[in-house]
Amino acid sequence: MRNRLKIAAAIQNARAFLVVQHEFGTFDKYLWGFVEGRPRQNAWRQHKLVPAESEESQSLSKDLKRRGFKFVGSTICYAMMQAVGMVNDHLVECFRYAELSAATGRRRRG
């Protein structure tokens, strides 16, 4: 990284991570609290319908910022939530959609 602000943010985020981890037992437990411990199962039929953020990612972003994290906007938080399985935004015709929806046993919006 060449951006000094991002380097400082990485250090600050690591410190804030440890505080959250200590408070909740694990950072994982903290994150999953924003989706009530269950993955959000969406049912999108077109890529253009998949959102870049959600109410949950907005709440997560706001809380992370309150805790001192940097570079944690709602869109970044939503992408992380998709990547770690907190949100299933696979299109309904995708083979992964069926696998993941069977695992969670619920459908949501779409």
C-alpha positions in Angstrom: 0.0 0.0 0.0 1.2 3.5 -0.8 -1.6 5.4 0.8 -0.6 6.4 4.3 -4.2 6.7 5.3 -4.9 3.1 4.4 -1.8 1.9 6.2 -2.9 3.8 9.3 -6.4 2.5 8.9 -5.2 -1.1 8.7 -3.4 -0.6 12.1 -6.4 1.1 13.6 -8.8 -1.6 12.3 -6.6 -4.3 13.8 -6.8 -2.6 17.2 -10.6 -2.2 16.9 -10.9 -5.8 15.8 -9.2 -7.0 19.0 -11.6 -4.9 21.1 -14.7 -6.3 19.3 -13.3 -9.8 19.6 -12.8 -9.3 23.3 -16.3 -7.9 23.8 -18.1 -10.5 21.8 -15.9 -13.5 22.3 -15.3 -13.8 18.5 -15.5 -11.3 15.6 -17.6 -13.9 13.9 -20.2 -13.7 16.6 -20.3 -9.9 16.3 -20.8 -10.0 12.5 -23.5 -12.7 12.5 -25.5 -10.6 15.0 -26.4 -8.2 12.1 -28.3 -11.0 10.4 -29.6 -12.7 13.5 -27.2 -15.6 13.1 -28.8 -16.8 9.8 -27.8 -16.1 6.2 -30.1 -13.8 4.3 -31.5 -15.9 1.4 -32.4 -13.7 -1.5 -34.0 -14.8 -4.8 -32.7 -12.6 -7.5 -33.5 -13.4 -11.2 -31.3 -10.8 -12.8 -27.8 -9.4 -11.9 -29.1 -5.8 -12.2 -31.5 -6.5 -9.3 -28.7 -7.5 -6.9 -28.2 -4.5 -4.5 -24.8 -3.0 -3.6 -25.9 -2.6 0.0 -28.7 -3.5 2.5 -30.1 -2.3 5.7 -27.9 -4.8 7.5 -24.7 -3.6 5.7 -25.6 0.0 6.5 -26.1 -0.9 10.2 -22.8 -2.9 10.2 -20.9 0.0 8.6 -22.3 2.5 11.0 -21.4 0.3 14.0 -17.9 -0.4 12.7 -17.3 3.3 12.3 -18.6 4.0 15.8 -16.1 1.4 17.0 -13.2 3.2 15.3 -12.9 1.2 12.1 -11.9 3.0 8.9 -12.7 2.4 5.2 -15.8 0.3 6.1 -18.6 1.8 4.0 -21.9 0.1 3.5 -21.0 -1.2 0.0 -17.7 -2.7 1.3 -19.6 -4.3 4.2 -22.2 -5.8 1.9 -19.5 -7.3 -0.4 -17.9 -8.9 2.7 -21.3 -10.2 3.8 -21.7 -11.8 0.4 -18.2 -13.2 0.4 -18.5 -14.9 3.9 -21.9 -16.3 3.3 -24.0 -13.9 5.4 -26.0 -13.1 2.2 -26.9 -15.5 -0.6 -27.2 -13.3 -3.7 -26.6 -16.0 -6.3 -29.2 -15.8 -9.0 -32.0 -18.4 -8.7 -30.8 -20.3 -11.8 -27.3 -20.7 -10.4 -26.4 -24.1 -9.0 -25.0 -22.5 -5.9 -28.3 -20.8 -5.2 -30.0 -24.2 -4.8 -27.2 -25.6 -2.6 -27.1 -22.6 -0.3 -30.9 -22.2 -0.1 -31.3 -25.8 0.9 -28.7 -25.4 3.6 -30.5 -22.4 5.1 -34.0 -23.6 4.4 -35.5 -20.2 3.7 -36.1 -17.7 0.9 -36.3 -14.0 1.2 -36.8 -11.3 -1.4 -36.3 -11.1 -5.1 
